[in-house]
């Protein structure tokens, strides 16, 4: 696991603008969900992960490559934060023809992370 960038608005914009690789985006979400990588055993520890995630995903899921965990991530965003990227950052979304499933999943991860920041009072 690499050193994670700070969870701030610059990082959220970097995710949306594809300036942070997919692995790091996943690692940011995993970290916020409570998954921890043990370099000694070279395995993921889900002990501190939210039980709703730990039960379904004992190992952290790939939110960029796989649709089902991204759907669950979307559903876990509180209703009042569903449009938080638009409302607080002015993110207008991607233009038709300039995005696909990967960009949509990255935007979902960014939205979830920004919502998490908001809930933790980190913005």
Secondary structure, 3 states (H helix, E strand, C coil): CCCCCCCCHHHHHHHHCCCCCHHHHHHHHHHHHCCEEECCCCEEECCCCCHHHHHHCCCCCCCCCCHHHHHHHHHCCCHHHCCHHHHHHCCCCCCCCCCCHHHHHHHHHHHHHHHHHHHHCCC
